[in-house]
Amino acid sequence: MSAATLSRSYLPLDANWRLLGNCADEDPDVMYPPPRDRYGIRQARDVCGGCPVTVKCLTDAIEAQDWNGIRGGMTGDERRAYAKQVAA
């Protein structure tokens, strides 16, 4: 077996975009506050603030129809409404 056969195959950076998110080192519970928990939602949005992959995260959530938690700086209801608006 050659060294090339044993070398690790790395995915392109785009496939690993989640590793670049501000939330990558957060407790996942922070990003999934109860729907009426205004403080929890604000805390999760603060994590999203200035995140380098916010647009990718939002796009991924909408494409996957993931309406749970805070993704791309939006709640699930906000993402659903945004997706309808964009589709119209």
KAKAZI-V800225 format. One record per residue. N is the residue number from 1. RES is the residue in one small letter. SS is DSSP state (helix for helix, strand for strand, loop for the rest). OMEGA is omega as a letter, one per 20 degrees, with the letter a starting at -180 (none if undefined). Layout:
# KAKAZI-V800225
N/RES/SS/OMEGA
N/RES/SS/OMEGA
This chain:
# KAKAZI-V800225
1/m/loop/a
2/s/loop/r
3/a/helix/r
4/a/helix/r
5/t/helix/a
6/l/helix/a
7/s/loop/a
8/r/loop/r
9/s/loop/a
10/y/loop/r
11/l/loop/r
12/p/loop/a
13/l/helix/a
14/d/helix/r
15/a/helix/a
16/n/helix/a
17/w/helix/a
18/r/helix/r
19/l/helix/a
20/l/helix/a
21/g/loop/r
22/n/helix/a
23/c/helix/a
24/a/helix/a
25/d/helix/a
26/e/loop/r
27/d/loop/a
28/p/helix/r
29/d/helix/r
30/v/helix/a
31/m/helix/r
32/y/loop/r
33/p/loop/r
34/p/loop/a
35/p/loop/a
36/r/loop/a
37/d/loop/a
38/r/helix/r
39/y/helix/r
40/g/helix/r
41/i/helix/r
42/r/helix/r
43/q/helix/r
44/a/helix/r
45/r/helix/r
46/d/helix/r
47/v/helix/a
48/c/helix/a
49/g/loop/r
50/g/loop/a
51/c/loop/a
52/p/loop/a
53/v/loop/a
54/t/helix/a
55/v/helix/r
56/k/helix/r
57/c/helix/r
58/l/helix/r
59/t/helix/r
60/d/helix/a
61/a/helix/a
62/i/helix/r
63/e/helix/a
64/a/loop/a
65/q/loop/r
66/d/loop/a
67/w/loop/a
68/n/loop/r
69/g/loop/r
70/i/loop/r
71/r/strand/a
72/g/loop/r
73/g/loop/a
74/m/strand/r
75/t/loop/r
76/g/helix/r
77/d/helix/r
78/e/helix/r
79/r/helix/a
80/r/helix/r
81/a/helix/r
82/y/helix/a
83/a/helix/r
84/k/helix/a
85/q/helix/a
86/v/helix/a
87/a/helix/a
88/a/loop/none
